[in-house]
Amino acid sequence: MKKRKNHSPEFKARVALEAIREEMTLAEVSKKYSVHPTQIGTWKRAAIENMATAFTRRGAAPEQVSSAEVDKLHSKIGQLVVERDFLADASQQLLGTRGKKW
């Protein structure tokens, strides 16, 4: 069985850029880098689709989360804290009564 090749992102970018330039056919690029033409096409498509992210600001604000979602998460945290405290108290009571003789 043949071992899979793991190509670095830099290698993939270089091959995709060469495919985007179209100075050579995919078959020629494939032969040059020993990568299947279908894989080169996939890398090329991914590079084109993700090209806009190269021009985003580094300090850009992340996606905004709705206040309803934040409220829902806060209530879930509160519920989990109550459950944790209840179970901690219950385990302390069980451990405390086990040591006593009836």
RAQUIMO-V375270 format. One record per backbone hydrogen bond with DSSP energy under -0.5 kcal/mol. NH is the residue of the N-H (numbers start at 0). CO is the residue of the C=O. Records with the same first field share a line. If there is no record, write none. Layout:
NH = CO, CO
//
This chain:
6 = 4
11 = 7
12 = 8
13 = 9
14 = 10
15 = 11
16 = 12
17 = 13
18 = 14
19 = 15
20 = 16
21 = 17
22 = 17
28 = 24
29 = 25
30 = 26
31 = 27
32 = 28
33 = 29
34 = 29
39 = 35
40 = 36
41 = 37
42 = 38
43 = 39
44 = 40
45 = 41
46 = 42
47 = 43
48 = 44
49 = 45
50 = 47
52 = 49
53 = 50
54 = 51
55 = 52
59 = 56
69 = 65
70 = 66
71 = 67
72 = 68
73 = 69
74 = 70
75 = 71
76 = 72
77 = 73
78 = 74
79 = 75
80 = 76
81 = 77
82 = 78
83 = 79
84 = 80
85 = 81
86 = 82
87 = 83
88 = 84
89 = 85
90 = 86
91 = 87
92 = 88
93 = 89
94 = 90
95 = 91
96 = 92
97 = 93
98 = 94
//
